Amino acid sequence: MDFNTYIPEGSYGIFNFDGRFTGNDYADFLLGLPATSTRLDPFTDRTLWSRESGLFVTDAFKVNRRLTLDLGMRWDYFTSPRYDDGLDYNWDPSTGDVVVPQAALNKISPLYPSSITVTAGHPVPHPSKKNLVPRLGAAYRITDKTVVRGAYGIFTEAPPNTPLFSFVHTAGGPFGLAETYVNSFQNGQPLFAFPDPFPANLGLAQIPSQSVEGFPFQTRNGRIHQFNLTVERQVRDIGFRLSYVGSRSTGLNYSLEINKPQPSLIQFTDSRRPWPQFQSVSYWRQNGAAHYDSLTLDAQRKVGQVKLDWFWTWANNLDTLELIDPYGDSLRENPYAPPPWNHDFVTPRHRVVFNTAWDVPVGRGRPHLANLPGALDKVIGGWTLYSVAFFQTGQWFTPTFDQSDPSNTNTFGGLPDRVANGNLPPSRRSVSHWFDASAFEVPPANTGRFGNSGVNILEGPGLNTINLTIRKRLLLTERWHFDLMAMCGNLFHHPNFSKPTADIEVPDQVGVIGAQHDRFFSGEKSGARVIELRGRLEF
């Protein structure tokens, strides 16, 4: 696979405001006082290529009239991506050196800081060849109306240095200079401020200005162990299914900022960093884990022209990655502490879905008025109504603060201290008071520690959405037909709220919900009601 790389993040500058000057991040923004400023000389028009291969063998065995087995094996091979210009680099945590190919040593930017050692080597991680994993499935028919099914399989995680998994060094590293400067007051004046948000005298800017990202030189792919057990039973004209679905994931890859000093009572200085020549070091670790357990009860029934499929799911999804949004952002603050278990931010505890389809029994091919004249059939025949209703409890979110560095690690904001549960009973939740903000406190200054709250411990608003589609099928020939559809998302215009403000240092807004979901939240059209007309020609 070949990928044309995009313009790297930061090509037009990155400016962060964290409240370190005024005590409020927005006030810092209004005054033009960034906490950090980043600029880079981007590489463009580069091609990144990689190879992925997979082999799979499977067979089914009918052991007897009741038992069927499915056996399989799969092997996956993911090469690490390379740039076609040969300007690849990596970072070695054992030495703190940046590693580049021998042939690329003369391509290093002359402006790259001399305090950073660059050595020749093989920067591209070696791919793993050990991704051979089994699959097993079984089905046992107890009676003509009762079946038990189960399966187990191991799946291979795509490595973090593949183009579809990570940004893969979109900045130039030692070949294309990128600078990040940390702002501060000196002699009562900031080092830099808007409209020129970079130091006028680079010698006065706090060093270092460079960041680096590293991958282990030997790729290890995470393993996802998936298993399920299902009992299916027909009771009269209703089909029931009860399923347990679970997974255990080990050795997952994740990125972590590791260039932080140990939390301490000593005030932060760059010299306390493990690698003081860098401003930031983002390194991929290989010990992430996740546990998923769920129960699903499904009922299906067909009554005349009506098809019903209703199910309820209870789920518990935990991981050690501490992700807080779909963009891969993490609140893993302390690289020295063992990763704790937290809720996955996406998975709700309960979810109910009702699917209904009704073929209106009028017109050609339907039970009533099957011999309608062609013109009349095109008006009143061939109609179908579809309804999909979603109901679920809330997704998880994280309390935060943003103005101080109690750990003395240059980490401004993060997780607060948790002194109570924080989740209110459902009957007490409202858009103006969704959770108990008094359950959280900003860690005292200069305590040399991070906050003790977990990630994704608060439950957000649930979901209540009913979608309706009316379809008219026009038969053009034996092979061709045209579907005309009217689709209504969120039929009853029920408000589905976004998560509330979680920053406990914004007293007028914390716990307050200020927005509703947009139209495409989770793909379920749970925003404001929208009516669409669509046409589709099929053959």
N, C-alpha and C positions, 0 to 999 in steps of 0.2 A: 504494500500500500504506500502510495506517495501522498504527502500532505503539503499543501502550500501554506506556510506559516503566515500568521496574521501580524498586524502591528502590535508590538509588545505593550503590555500594560505599563503606563508611565511615560509613553512617548510624548505626551503633552503635559507632563508633570503630575505629581501626586502630592497633595497637601493634606496633612492631618491636623485636626484641632481637638485637643483633649481637655481643655480647661486649666492647663497648668499655670497660665498667667493671671487669669481673672477668677478662676474657680468655676467657670461655666464655659463649656466648649463652644456654644453658639456665640457667646460674648467675645471669645477669642477670635471667632470667624469674622464678626462684625468689625473688630479692630484690625483685622488683617495680620494676626499673630499666629502663624502655624507652629505646631509643636515639631513637626518634621517636614522637610521638603525634599522631593526626589526628582531628579532629571536624568535622562539617559540619551545616548546616541543610538537610536534603534537600528537593528539589522532588518532589512526588508528583502522581499523577493528571494527568500530561501525555500528550499524544498527539504522536507523531512521524510525519510522513508523507513519502513519497518516491514517485517514479515511475520505472518501468523499462520501456523499450520495446525491441523487437527486430524486425528485418525479415530474412527469409531467402529466398533464391531459389536453386533448384538444378535441374539437369537432367542426364539421363543420355544418352550418345551411344554407340551401338553402331557403332564405326568399321568393323569387319569381324567375321567369325565368330570371331575370336580375341581382339580387343581391345575393351574397353568403358571409357569415360571417364565420370566423374562430376565435374561442375563446379558450384561454388556460391559465393555471396557472402553475407556476413552483416553487418548494421549494428546496433550496440547503443548505447543511450542511457540513461545513468543520471543522474537528477537528484540533487542533494545534498539530504539530509533537512532538514526544517524543523520546528520546534515550533509547534504551533497557537497558543500564547500569544505568539509573536513574540519570546521571550526567547532569541534565538540569540546566540552570540558566537564570536569567533575571536581568534587572536593573530598579530601581524605581526612576523616576525623582523627586518625592516629597521629598525623603530622601537622594538621592544619594547613596543608599546602593545597593549592589549586593544581589540578592535573590536566594537562593538554597533550595531544599527540606530538611526537617529536617534530613532525613536519610543520606544525603550527606554531612553534616557538617564536619564529620571526614575524608572526602576525599579531603578536600581543601589542595592545595599544601602548604607545610611549607615555601616556598619561596615567597608566595603571599604577597604583601606589607601590613604591619599592618596598614598603613594609610587608607586603604580601608575597610569599614565596610561590613561584610557579615552577613546577617540575614537569619533565617529560614522562609519559607513561601511556597506559591504555585507559582512557576515561570512560569508555562505553561499558556499562555493566554486562557481565557475562550472563547469558540466558540460562535458565534452569532446564535440564533435560529429564527431570524426575516427576513429571506431571502425568503419570499413569494412574488412573483412578477407576474404581469399579462402579457398576450400577446393578441393582437387583430389584425386581418387582415380582409380586405374587398375587394371584387372585384365586379365592376358594369359594365355590358355590355350595353353601350349606343346604339350602332348599331352592326350589324354583323361584322363590320370592326374596331370598336373602343371600347376599354376597359380601364377603370380606376381602378387602384389598389392602395391600401394604407395599411400601417401596423404601429403598435406601440408596442413596447415591452421593458421591463426592464430586464437587465441582471445583474447578481451578480458577482462582482470582487472576484477572488480567494484571500484569505488573504495573507499578506506578509510573514507570518511565515509558509507557506506550502513549502515542498521541491522543488516544481517546480517553486516557485516564488522568493525565496531568498536563500542565503547561510546558513541561519539558524544556526548560532553559530558553524561553522565548527571548529573553534579554541576551546580550552578547557576552556576558562574563568578562574575562580579561581582554576580549577582542573588541568589544564595544562598550565604552565606559558608561557606567551608571553610578550616580552619586546620591546618597541620602545624608542630609545634614540635620542635626539635632539643634533646636533653638533653645536659647536660655537668655536670662538677663545678665549683662555685664556692665558694671558701673551705672546701674539704673536704666540701661537701654537694652532692647532685644538685639540679638546678633543680626537678625534680618526680619523684614516685615514687608507686606504688600505695599506698593505695587511691584517691588523687586524682591521676591521671596527666597533669595539665595544670598549667602554671605558676600559682601563686597570684598572682604579680605579673607581669602580661603585659609590663611594661616591662623585666623582667629576662630574659625569654625571648629566645633568639637569634632574630633576624629574618633573613630574612623568614619568614612563616608561610603564604604563598599559593603554590599550584601552578597551572599553566595548561597547556592542550593546544592545539596549533595545527595547522591543515591548510593546505596551499598554496591560495592563492585561485583558482588555475586547476587544475582536476583534470586529471591525465594518467593514463590507464589503462595498466597494464602489458600487454605483449604476450607471449603464450605460443605459441611456434612448435612445433607437434607434427608428427612425421613417423614413418613406419613403412614397413618392407619385409618382406614375408612370402613364403615359398615353401611351397606345399602339394603333397604327393606321396602318392599311394596306392601302397602296396607290399603286394600280395596283399590281405588283408582288414584291413590296418592303415592308418589315415590319419595321416600325419606333417605337422607344421607347425613351421617354423623362422621365428621373427620377430625382427626388430630394431625396437625402439620407442625413440624418443628425443624430447627436447624441449629447447628453449632459451628461457628466460624472461628478459625484459629490462624495465627500467623498473618493477619491482615496488614497491608502496608498503609501507612499514614504519615503525613508530614507534620513536623513539630519544630517550633523555634527553640533551639538548644543553646544559643549564645547568651544565656542569662547567668548571672552569678547566683550562688546559693542565697536564699532568703536570709537576711541578716539585719542586725541592729546598726550595721555600718552603712553610712550613706552611700548611694550608688555613685560609682565612677567607672569610666570605660576600662580602666586598668583591672577592675574586678571581673571582667568578662573572661570566660574560659579561653576565648580566642580574641584578644583585645584588638587585633588588627582588622576585625570585621565589625560592622555595625549590627548585622543580623546574619544568622546562620540557620537556614531551614534544612533539616535533614529528615530523610525518610526512614522510619523504623519499621520493624517487621514482626511486632508482637501484639498487634491489635486483635480484639476478639469480639464476638457478638453471639447472643443467645436469642432465639425466637421460638415462642410456643403459642399455639392458637388452637381453638376449637371452633368448628363451623357446623351449624345445623342448617340443612337445606331441605326444602320441600317443593316438589314439582307436581303440577296437576294440569290436565287438559280436560276442559268441560265444553263440549261442542266446539265452537269456533274460538274459545278463549284458552290461552296458554298462560299458566301462572308459574313463576319461579321466584321463591322467596327464600332469603337466607340471612342468618345472624352469625356474626363472628366475634369471638372474644380473643384478644391478642395481647401478648406481653413481649415487647421487643427491647432488649437491653444491649448496650455495647460499651466499649471502653474508649471510643474515639472522641467523645464529647463534641460532636458536631451540633451546630445550632441553626443551620440553614442549608438550603439545597446547593449553595455555592462552595461547600467544603470548608467554611469558616469554623474554627474550633475555639473553645474556651479552655483548652488544655494549658493551664498557666505554668505549672511547675514541672519542668522536664526531669527533675530528680525524684519525684514521688511516684509510686506505683499507680498505674491508671485505674481510677475507680469505675464502677459500673453505673451507668445512667440510662434513662429512657432514650430510645431513638426519638428524634423530634417529630417524625412524620406519623408514626403508627398510633392510631387512636385505640383506646381500650375496647370499645364496643362499636360495631358497625352493622347496620341492618339495610338490606337492599330488597326492594320489591320490583320485579320485572313482570310486566303484563302485556300481552299481545292479543288483540281481538280482530279477527277477520270478520268484518260486517257481513252477515250471511245473505247478501243480496247481490245478484249479478251472475254472469257466466262463470261456471265452475264453483258456484256457491250453492248452499242448500235451497235458497228461495229465489224465485224469478230467474232461474238459470237460462231461460230462453228469451231474455229481453232482446228487443231489436238493437242493432249495433249502436245507433246514435244514442238511444236511451241508456244503454249499458255504460257508455262512456261518461254519462253524467252521474248515475246513481249506483253503478256496480263497481266492484274492485277496490273498495275502500278498506283500509286497515289502520287501527289505532294502536300505538305503542306508548307505554308509560314506564318510566324508570324513576324510582323514588329512592333517595339516599338519606339515611339518618345515621349520625355517628356522634360519639363524644369527642371532646376537643383534642387537638394535637398539643404537644408539650412545648413549653418555652422556659426561658432562663432569666432569673432576676440579675440585675447588674448594677454597678456604680461606675463613675467615669472620671473622677477628678483628682485622685490621690494615688500615691505609690507606697502603701503601707509595708510592702515586702522589701523595699529598697533594691529592687531589681530593674528599675526603669520600666515597670509595668504599671501604667496609669489606668486605673479602673480594672474591672473584671468581676469576679464573683464576690458578693458580700458575705457577711456572717449570717447564718440562719439561726434564729433564736426560737422559732416556732414553726408550725407546719406551713403556713402561708396560703394554702388552698382553702377558700371559703366553701361552706355547704352550698349546693346548687341553688337552694331557695334564697340565699343572700347575695348571689352574684348579680351584678348589673353592669351596664355599659360605663357607668361612672365609678364603679367600685368592684372590680372583678376579682381581685385577690387582696389579701391582708398585707399591705406594705410594711406594717409595723413588725412583721415577723422577720424582717431583714435589717441589718445595720451595716454601715460602712466600717470596715476594720479600723481600729485606732491607728493613728499615724505612728510610724517608726516602730511598729511591733515586730518587724522582721518575719512576717508570714503573709500568706495569701488568705482570702476569705474561706470559710469552711462550707459554704453552700455547695450543693451539687448542681449539675447541669440538667436542664430539662426536667425540673421538679414541679413546675406549675402547669395545670391543665387549662388550656385555652377554650374558647367558645366552640360549641359543636356545630353540626351541619344538619340542615333540614331543607332538602331540595327535591322538588317533583318536576320532572321534565315530561313533556307530551309531544308526540309526533303523529301527524295525520298523513297517511300516504295514499295516493290514488295511482293505481297501476293501469296504464293504457296499453292494451295489446295491439301492436302494430302488425306483426306477422307471427308465424309460428316461432321464429327465433328472436325477434326483436320486440322489446317493450320499453315504455317510457314511464319512469316514476316521477310524479309530482308530489312534493312533500312540503308541508307546513310544520315547522319545528319551533317549539316554545320552550326555552330554558327558564327554569324557576317559574313555573306556571302561576303560582300564587304570590309571587313577588315577596317571598319570605326573606327577611334580612338575615344574612349569614356574616357574622362579624369576624374581623381580623383579630389578631392577638393584641392585648393591651400594651401600653407603654410599660416597660419593665425596669427602667432606670430609676432607682430609688432616690436619686439625688435631684429629681425633677418633681417636687412635692405637689405641684398643681396638676400634673399629668400622670404620675405613676398609678397604675391600676386602671387607667381610663382607656376605653376603646374609642379610637378616633376614625375608624374606617371599616368598610365592609369588604368582603372578598371581591376580587374582580371576576369577570365573566368566566374565565377558564381555570379557576382555582381547582387543582387536582384533576383537571379534565372533566369536571362534573357540572360546569355551567351554573355555578352556585352564586353568581353575582346578581345584579339587577335583572329583571325579566327582559328577555330578548326574543323576538319572533323573527324567524327566517323563512324564506321561501326558496326551495331548491328544486332543481330538475336533474334527472340522471337517465341517460340512455344506456340500456343494457342489452346484450345479445349473447 
